[in-house]
Amino acid sequence: MKYLLGFDIGSSSVKAALVEGASGKTVASAFSPSTEMPIISTQTGFAEQDPEDWWAELIHTMQKLKSKHPFKPDEVISIGISYQMHGLVCLDKQQRSLRPSIIWCDSRAVAIGDRAFHELDPDYCLKTLLNSPGNFTASKLRWVRENEPALYERIDKFLLPGDYIAMKLTGIAATSIPGLSEGICWDYPAGHVATALLDHYEIDESLLPPLVPTFGEQGRLSSQAATSLGLSSGIPVSYRAGDQPNNAWSLNTLQPGEIAATAGTSGVIYGVTDKILYDKRSRVNTFVHVNHQGTAPRYGVLLCVNGTGILNSWVQKNLFAGMDYASINALAAKVEVGSDGLQFFPFGNGAERILLNKEMGAQLMGLQFNRHSREHVARAAQEGIAFSLHYGAEIMQEMGISLKTIRAGYANMFLSDVFASSFANATNCRLELYNSDGAVGAARGAGFGSGYYRDVHESFRGMEIVKAIEPSKKNQASCLDAYASWKKNLLTLIQ
């Protein structure tokens, strides 16, 4: 038997999927820890994780995976990696992490990125980087240079979270062109490293790791890593991508006009284009997509709402302790569309790009003690998340991205009929839910990158649509009325 192994390194957990190569079927999946990984937040706007914790949980995940579906170490023929985007890992010459990773939802570098945006010139940044430097990886590294100069002097290479895991697997510190783009280190028109931004930040280009292809051999499993994971040494690592480009890949979203979404800790809508597009206010972001080639360019336009599943988790922990999400979803479904005027604004997980990097905090508006119950709060939270994503989708549409059909994995918040229907009704899109997730997508990517799958079409064997949701003739008008009220109040809040 030949298997493909995919890892998804999230901020909540590390997931693994074992995919049977011939059929494309997922034979086992696992995640660790069973509760969410902690995020270190020593002050408002800070969010860090120890990279060694990701590696430790990856080892635990492999142990769980093997207990679910025992397999021989040499039956795994290739490994792929998906990972939380925009994080910063600082390595010394011995490939040891010098400090906790500054992860995706950390907001400390917002002011640094905004300053660079204006000092370099907004027109230059948007046309060359397609984004404001914002609080992306390069800006986070500049923060380290300004605030931890002694530590900065010890940095040999800086990596993204997925690069770090690939290094732990293979011993090779490297990154990819899509990785450079997500760190805002890529000059799109010139097709090379964004040297002007690095020079502005006084970051030596030697701190960048060498490049490896998104699909293709990136190194082989070391004997030390193989022992830790119970695998055979020499297995190729043949795919890596940030979680959102990987989510699009996992849903076969590769061609211009195709749209993918996800709603885990954060929520994302990701549209593929062959044009270099940018939002003039940098509220959504453009990155190099996984299947980009010089002769056939592919870019991903990404809108992200940081406070998505994390809000749903907060509601569960604080209002429905001991109750599973399915039961909470059933209670939320008993409440009418619009939550009887109760509105949730889910912006409590760091600065939000769609709000021009404002960090406004989450807010509950319109609470009436004699009318509203915790069931109303549950529904208002899910509607607020759907409305936030639609607010971002309107920005994408202003850029020329057309939304008609959106693909997502049948997982996380899309398991909720309340959320899925609110999302379809607000965006006015057909929503297609598939039996896929990030770890499965990483495994499929490994199959294509290693040459086991001869073409992209073969890579999606076994992928099936689980459920399709059309905008509801019965409820869409009420949903859009609720959204209009929600948006009006949001614009008042962010003025």
DRENTI-334347 format. One record per residue (C-alpha): x, y, z; residue in three letters. Coordinates in steps of 0.001 Angstrom, whole numbers, plus 500000, padded with zeros to 6 digits. Each point is the difference from the previous one (the first is absolute). Example, Ala and Ser with C-alpha at 12.3 -4.5 7.8 and 13.67 -1.06 7.14 Angstrom:
// DRENTI-334347
       c1       c2       c3   residu
   512300   495500   507800      Ala
   501370   503440   499340      Ser
END
This chain:
// DRENTI-334347
       c1       c2       c3   residu
   500000   500000   500000      Met
   501237   503502   499202      Lys
   498969   502940   502144      Tyr
   500377   503758   499831      Leu
   500419   501874   503273      Leu
   498832   503572   500563      Gly
   500601   502279   502975      Phe
   498070   503189   500767      Asp
   501760   502214   502556      Ile
   497323   502250   501462      Gly
   499980   502346   502958      Ser
   497322   497888   501719      Ser
   501347   496527   499238      Ser
   502210   497916   497740      Val
   498079   497675   497682      Lys
   501120   497042   497924      Ala
   498282   498078   497222      Ala
   500959   496681   498430      Leu
   498747   499710   496426      Val
   500046   496793   497999      Glu
   501775   500961   496810      Gly
   498172   497744   497548      Ala
   496452   500912   501056      Ser
   500567   503471   501420      Gly
   497957   499003   503040      Lys
   500895   501243   503463      Thr
   500571   496891   502094      Val
   500759   501769   503289      Ala
   500398   503443   501506      Ser
   500998   501278   503422      Ala
   500778   503208   501814      Phe
   501759   501108   503159      Ser
   499542   501412   502558      Pro
   496406   499081   500815      Ser
   499550   503510   501407      Thr
   501261   503078   498173      Glu
   503705   500820   500078      Met
   500690   503014   502195      Pro
   500819   503374   498487      Ile
   502378   502122   502076      Ile
   498681   503546   500303      Ser
   502079   502024   502463      Thr
   498268   503234   498985      Gln
   497165   501182   497774      Thr
   500715   499252   496355      Gly
   502733   497423   500676      Phe
   499581   496373   498889      Ala
   502842   497476   500151      Glu
   500557   496246   499989      Gln
   503112   497919   500618      Asp
   500971   498271   496722      Pro
   501164   496980   501983      Glu
   496395   499562   501150      Asp
   498935   499541   496356      Trp
   502621   497291   499575      Trp
   499040   498277   503274      Ala
   496326   499972   498991      Glu
   500908   498684   496549      Leu
   501686   497042   501702      Ile
   496911   499447   502192      His
   497765   500241   496936      Thr
   502021   497312   498219      Met
   499600   497715   503010      Gln
   496222   500484   499877      Lys
   499923   499472   496234      Leu
   501872   496698   500228      Lys
   497698   498780   502756      Ser
   496990   500671   497756      Lys
   501462   498363   496902      His
   503195   498002   500514      Pro
   502300   500116   496982      Phe
   503564   499066   499188      Lys
   502547   502837   500150      Pro
   501090   499431   496406      Asp
   496429   500157   498648      Glu
   500031   503820   500187      Val
   501442   501213   496705      Ile
   499788   503782   500386      Ser
   499239   502751   502536      Ile
   498266   503363   499538      Gly
   499655   502962   502353      Ile
   497330   502654   500477      Ser
   500595   502675   502608      Tyr
   498707   503141   501702      Gln
   501096   502954   497884      Met
   501983   503185   500733      His
   501766   498753   503141      Gly
   503624   500809   500801      Leu
   502495   497393   501214      Val
   503535   501215   500754      Cys
   502791   497418   499770      Leu
   503621   500052   501122      Asp
   502835   498259   498157      Lys
   499190   496705   501777      Gln
   496408   500168   498655      Gln
   498630   500693   503469      Arg
   497078   502359   500498      Ser
   501194   503148   501777      Leu
   496611   501171   501275      Arg
   496323   499040   499838      Pro
   498491   500381   496546      Ser
   498089   503227   499428      Ile
   496928   498473   498365      Ile
   497407   501120   497457      Trp
   497575   501786   502348      Cys
   502698   502016   501779      Asp
   499494   503740   499460      Ser
   503183   501505   501466      Arg
   501522   500887   496597      Ala
   496959   501847   498611      Val
   501509   503446   500641      Ala
   503328   498917   498491      Ile
   498280   498778   496835      Gly
   497836   503107   499736      Asp
   503055   502214   500342      Arg
   501842   498069   497274      Ala
   496918   500198   497772      Phe
   500151   503788   500035      His
   503790   500379   500055      Glu
   500479   497686   497017      Leu
   496920   501601   498352      Asp
   496561   498356   499883      Pro
   499985   499930   496207      Asp
   503328   498141   499952      Tyr
   498903   497493   502661      Cys
   496694   499203   498333      Leu
   501415   499662   496503      Lys
   503139   498106   501049      Thr
   499036   498053   503154      Leu
   496219   499998   499281      Leu
   499521   500674   503705      Asn
   500911   502315   502806      Ser
   502869   498410   501987      Pro
   497486   499969   502879      Gly
   500717   497584   502805      Asn
   501306   497293   497685      Phe
   503208   498030   500545      Thr
   502505   502596   498788      Ala
   498466   502646   502265      Ser
   500107   497594   502946      Lys
   503702   499425   499365      Leu
   500539   503761   499963      Arg
   498233   500142   503383      Trp
   502518   497471   501340      Val
   502863   502090   498582      Arg
   498697   503134   501741      Glu
   498977   498440   503321      Asn
   502323   497015   500469      Glu
   503234   501094   498283      Pro
   502284   497552   501828      Ala
   497782   497077   499008      Leu
   499706   501343   496448      Tyr
   503786   499905   499614      Glu
   499923   496248   500692      Arg
   497484   499236   497210      Ile
   501426   497880   497199      Asp
   496739   499421   498093      Lys
   496351   500939   500446      Phe
   497281   497559   499011      Leu
   496250   499605   499759      Leu
   498359   497364   502248      Pro
   499795   497440   497193      Gly
   503629   500597   499093      Asp
   500903   499212   503599      Tyr
   498125   496695   499953      Ile
   501589   499089   496652      Ala
   503387   500741   501555      Met
   499217   497761   502974      Lys
   499081   497243   497549      Leu
   502941   500376   497619      Thr
   502679   502119   501667      Gly
   499742   502513   497145      Ile
   498939   503607   500707      Ala
   498262   501288   496859      Ala
   496891   501787   498773      Thr
   498024   500418   496765      Ser
   498956   502879   497728      Ile
   496413   499914   501350      Pro
   501579   500055   503467      Gly
   501997   503117   499171      Leu
   496840   501620   498664      Ser
   498057   499341   503212      Glu
   502834   501588   501982      Gly
   499781   503052   497665      Ile
   503515   499259   498780      Cys
   499124   499590   496293      Trp
   500195   502579   497211      Asp
   497181   498922   497664      Tyr
   500814   501958   496794      Pro
   503721   499170   500221      Ala
   499490   496395   501120      Gly
   502665   500006   502697      His
   500588   500772   503689      Val
   498653   503401   501102      Ala
   503429   501492   500663      Thr
   498665   503553   500373      Ala
   497843   499009   502976      Leu
   502801   497967   501600      Leu
   502401   502924   499549      Asp
   497439   502384   501516      His
   499674   497698   503007      Tyr
   503805   499568   500141      Glu
   499592   496244   499701      Ile
   502899   498233   498295      Asp
   498846   497810   497132      Glu
   502299   497243   501309      Ser
   497445   499376   502764      Leu
   497601   498639   497369      Leu
   500209   496223   499594      Pro
   500558   498469   496534      Pro
   497009   499218   497771      Leu
   498419   496620   499319      Val
   497025   499310   497703      Pro
   496473   499834   501397      Thr
   499573   496617   498267      Phe
   503174   497926   499759      Gly
   502636   498482   502215      Glu
   500932   502407   502813      Gln
   502095   497594   502015      Gly
   499725   496514   501455      Arg
   499012   498789   503435      Leu
   503058   499864   502236      Ser
   500777   496931   502080      Ser
   499428   502001   503203      Gln
   496572   501244   498874      Ala
   499097   496546   498689      Ala
   500704   498478   503400      Thr
   497880   502640   501755      Ser
   497065   499427   497621      Leu
   500224   496244   499524      Gly
   500657   500324   496261      Leu
   502769   498935   497630      Ser
   502804   502448   499341      Ser
   500361   501353   496483      Gly
   496294   500672   499337      Ile
   499812   503152   497843      Pro
   498285   503145   501226      Val
   498512   501146   496695      Ser
   497436   502720   500768      Tyr
   499526   502960   502308      Arg
   497530   502865   499978      Ala
   498369   502467   502359      Gly
   496675   498833   501370      Asp
   497805   502181   497790      Gln
   501699   499319   496646      Pro
   500075   496370   501078      Asn
   496291   500079   500832      Asn
   499375   501266   496470      Ala
   502242   497244   498606      Trp
   498229   497369   502118      Ser
   496702   501068   498366      Leu
   501458   499976   496466      Asn
   499738   503793   499889      Thr
   502765   500823   497546      Leu
   498600   501895   497026      Gln
   498930   503641   499580      Pro
   496489   500585   501315      Gly
   500010   497078   502449      Glu
   499337   500823   503676      Ile
   500769   498100   503211      Ala
   499109   500721   503615      Ala
   500867   498755   503442      Thr
   498656   500753   503463      Ala
   502323   498664   502662      Gly
   501620   502193   502650      Thr
   500024   502709   497343      Ser
   497652   500293   497030      Gly
   501134   500453   496422      Val
   498653   500455   496497      Ile
   502695   499382   497373      Tyr
   499548   500788   496312      Gly
   502371   498892   497239      Val
   500938   502395   497198      Thr
   502602   500224   497249      Asp
   500215   503777   500380      Lys
   502099   502058   502384      Ile
   497224   501539   502116      Leu
   500107   502014   503184      Tyr
   497586   501897   502213      Asp
   500890   503697   500059      Lys
   499449   500031   503769      Arg
   501778   496650   500556      Ser
   497034   498504   501848      Arg
   500392   496662   498204      Val
   503271   498499   498842      Asn
   501448   498411   496887      Thr
   502550   497178   500164      Phe
   501677   497628   497559      Val
   497798   496903   499672      His
   501306   496438   500229      Val
   499790   499294   496249      Asn
   501535   503288   498875      His
   502365   499829   497025      Gln
   501678   502766   498077      Gly
   498190   499032   496810      Thr
   496691   499377   501798      Ala
   499792   502379   502967      Pro
   497643   499170   502834      Arg
   499346   502234   502980      Tyr
   497741   499604   503005      Gly
   497984   502973   501243      Val
   499390   499347   503677      Leu
   497679   501650   502474      Leu
   500391   498924   503586      Cys
   497897   500521   503117      Val
   502141   499095   503009      Asn
   497070   499627   502395      Gly
   498070   497094   498505      Thr
   500032   496538   501573      Gly
   501730   501496   503001      Ile
   496795   501960   500709      Leu
   497939   496823   499675      Asn
   502426   498328   502411      Ser
   499686   502909   502446      Trp
   496198   499699   499923      Val
   500224   496264   500641      Gln
   502413   500329   502919      Lys
   498259   502884   501717      Asn
   496307   499439   499284      Leu
   499659   496280   499203      Phe
   502665   498301   502112      Ala
   499855   496224   499623      Gly
   497842   500135   496865      Met
   501328   498950   496607      Asp
   499812   502224   496934      Tyr
   497314   497916   498301      Ala
   497652   500560   502936      Ser
   500786   503730   500068      Ile
   499326   500213   496258      Asn
   496620   498322   500513      Ala
   499065   502566   502655      Leu
   501140   502883   497783      Ala
   497823   498639   497189      Ala
   496881   500494   502171      Lys
   500523   503783   499837      Val
   498651   501895   497001      Glu
   502284   501542   497368      Val
   501350   503304   501300      Gly
   500217   498804   503626      Ser
   497145   502321   501008      Asp
   502190   503063   499494      Gly
   503006   498714   501965      Leu
   503253   500654   498127      Gln
   503489   498620   500581      Phe
   503141   501629   498582      Phe
   502689   497269   500165      Pro
   503104   502181   499976      Phe
   501681   498874   503208      Gly
   503045   498114   498703      Asn
   502484   502684   499019      Gly
   500062   502719   497360      Ala
   497689   499359   497051      Glu
   501215   500755   496484      Arg
   496476   500545   498660      Ile
   499633   502750   502639      Leu
   503246   501727   498944      Leu
   501950   498229   502757      Asn
   497777   501362   502764      Lys
   499915   497955   503182      Glu
   496482   500825   501182      Met
   499287   496925   502099      Gly
   496895   497845   499763      Ala
   496692   501670   500782      Gln
   496461   498804   500711      Leu
   497401   502599   499068      Met
   496278   500257   500682      Gly
   499811   497611   502953      Leu
   496559   500084   501652      Gln
   499832   498197   503341      Phe
   496300   499193   499656      Asn
   500211   498640   496428      Arg
   503363   498448   499368      His
   501382   496690   501251      Ser
   503297   498215   499536      Arg
   498466   498353   496917      Glu
   499655   503472   498461      His
   503671   500674   500794      Val
   501014   496738   498317      Ala
   498108   500871   496832      Arg
   501127   503651   500028      Ala
   503639   498837   500249      Ala
   499663   497727   496958      Gln
   498135   502634   498003      Glu
   502585   502617   500980      Gly
   502789   497810   498674      Ile
   498133   499391   496731      Ala
   499276   503723   499674      Phe
   503671   500848   500624      Ser
   501060   497699   497189      Leu
   497387   501513   497692      His
   501250   503486   500893      Tyr
   503438   498891   498829      Gly
   498519   498318   496921      Ala
   498540   503346   498956      Glu
   503541   501393   499961      Ile
   501122   497117   497768      Met
   497125   500713   497642      Gln
   501096   503656   499796      Glu
   503369   498676   498755      Met
   498332   498023   497222      Gly
   499788   496571   501672      Ile
   496651   498378   499149      Ser
   498389   497731   502594      Leu
   497472   497463   498752      Lys
   500971   496626   501474      Thr
   502143   499576   503101      Ile
   501662   496708   500999      Arg
   500827   499060   503579      Ala
   500849   496943   502005      Gly
   497142   498469   501973      Tyr
   501657   500847   503302      Ala
   500239   502544   502792      Asn
   497272   502660   499787      Met
   498651   498658   496712      Phe
   498646   497068   502020      Leu
   497403   502454   501355      Ser
   496882   500407   497859      Asp
   499480   503442   501559      Val
   503426   501197   498948      Phe
   499979   498329   496569      Ala
   496577   501368   499077      Ser
   500852   503475   501333      Ser
   503183   499940   497920      Phe
   498200   498902   496812      Ala
   497166   502488   500472      Asn
   502261   502961   500782      Ala
   502448   499377   497127      Thr
   497224   498870   497610      Asn
   502230   497095   498978      Cys
   499538   496275   499590      Arg
   502053   498357   502752      Leu
   501563   496603   499226      Glu
   501379   497990   502934      Leu
   502557   497236   499351      Tyr
   501564   497105   501894      Asn
   503324   501756   500251      Ser
   502073   501971   502477      Asp
   503450   501525   500305      Gly
   501833   496836   500992      Ala
   498343   498010   497197      Val
   500906   502763   497546      Gly
   503625   499873   501180      Ala
   500045   496238   499399      Ala
   498609   500458   496487      Arg
   502593   502699   499387      Gly
   502712   497574   501079      Ala
   498683   497469   497483      Gly
   500193   502509   497164      Phe
   503320   501465   501127      Gly
   501665   496588   500172      Ser
   498741   498979   496558      Gly
   497797   497232   501356      Tyr
   497070   501833   498429      Tyr
   500848   500786   496391      Arg
   497794   503080   499772      Asp
   497745   502257   502042      Val
   496877   498093   498972      His
   501340   496773   501524      Glu
   500774   501818   503238      Ser
   496303   500352   500804      Phe
   498996   496363   499832      Arg
   497462   499256   502687      Gly
   498966   503608   500613      Met
   496221   500277   500111      Glu
   497428   502680   500651      Ile
   498220   499290   503288      Val
   497412   502745   499997      Lys
   498918   502982   497906      Ala
   498130   503005   501354      Ile
   498238   502521   497783      Glu
   498850   503445   501147      Pro
   496578   499517   501576      Ser
   496971   501610   498340      Lys
   498272   499861   503367      Lys
   502689   501529   502227      Asn
   502346   502017   497781      Gln
   498057   503269   500187      Ala
   499991   499869   503816      Ser
   503703   499156   500009      Cys
   500876   502913   497721      Leu
   497920   502377   502132      Asp
   501879   498801   503070      Ala
   503318   500450   498165      Tyr
   499109   503544   498932      Ala
   499290   500948   503625      Ser
   503173   498227   501187      Trp
   502130   501786   497381      Lys
   498533   503398   500843      Lys
   500888   499517   503658      Asn
   503481   498699   499111      Leu
   500779   503086   497950      Leu
   498928   502144   502945      Thr
   502260   498043   502349      Leu
   503108   500299   497836      Ile
   499708   503690   499137      Gln
END
